Amino acid sequence: MIIVMEAGATEEQLKEVVNRIQELGYTPHIIRGETRNVVGAIGDEREKTRLQYMEALPGVERVLPILRPYKLASIEVKDERAGERTIVEVAPGVSFGGRKVTVIAGPCSVETKDVMLEAARAIKAAGASVLRGGAYKPRTSPYSFQGLEEEGLKILAEAREETGLPVVSEVVNPEDVDLVAEYCDMLQVGARNVQNFALLKRLGSVKNPILLKRGMMTNIEEFLMSAEYILSAGNTKVVLCERGIRTFETATRNTLDISAVPVLQEKTHLPIIVDPSHASGAWQYVKALSCASVAAGADGLMVEVHPNPERAWCDGPQSLKPTKFAELMKDLGRFADAAGRSV
């Protein structure tokens, strides 16, 4: 159930609703909106009729049941009439879910300080807003490069200090969450960990925004249920990322499910971005998939960029060179304009 507060309801009225929810044995989750706030009441749905009486409380507009299995991620917790959606701020002036199409870029993995700094300078000059780099790299083969771990996080922090770009990096182990959160502005959950429920619940306890990637064989409902784990544990700052799913096709690394963008926008209030690099596995397709994603309404992109892809320690074939990335950013502007947005 969700309790929709009136526009202009006071903090005291909101607090009274939260207290009453707790008295009834439910867990309250406040979701703040531009025009009004809502409070999710999570608990035993067999007793949900008790919550209906809360419509009589001062400041409450209405009490609504959410029929979808994902409650807090559902579009119903926002005011659809006003077109309201969640905006997730990563750093001052950098957010996902607004009019601007926010672009994350950088190498797949953190390799050396020189490579990361060169990449960071290049993507900033081209107009990217967030720097990516994997310090922990879960790989298919145990013999592949697994990342520099904390040393890689330190390099990311240095790149942020020099360029001013906020940074995002993947966390794999629940035990590493606090460490990664200390260095990074945003924490990423990779495709292989989308249903690592211990990790998802742990991420619910941090203040950092979470970038949640869709799994290779995860359907839309399962994807949103993974987001629900984070939301229900207390972290409301979740950004979804479509990165391609596994199909019978072998011409590309994965198959980009472009339909996931409008489908998710219909089902959830959370921002949705696209990773065309992992979807294609080949740099020459990244531009087309990026433009298609923006045209479909994606709130952002995550693009792999490396100064020397042929020497990259990880995923070189799908990484753009800085000059190609700069060209991409210029071309994206036309598609964003057509969609009523900006890059």
Summary of the structure (lengths in Angstrom):
residues: 343
radius of gyration: 20.5
end to end distance: 36.9
largest distance: 65.3
contacts: 1218
relative contact order: 0.13
helix: 41%
strand: 21%
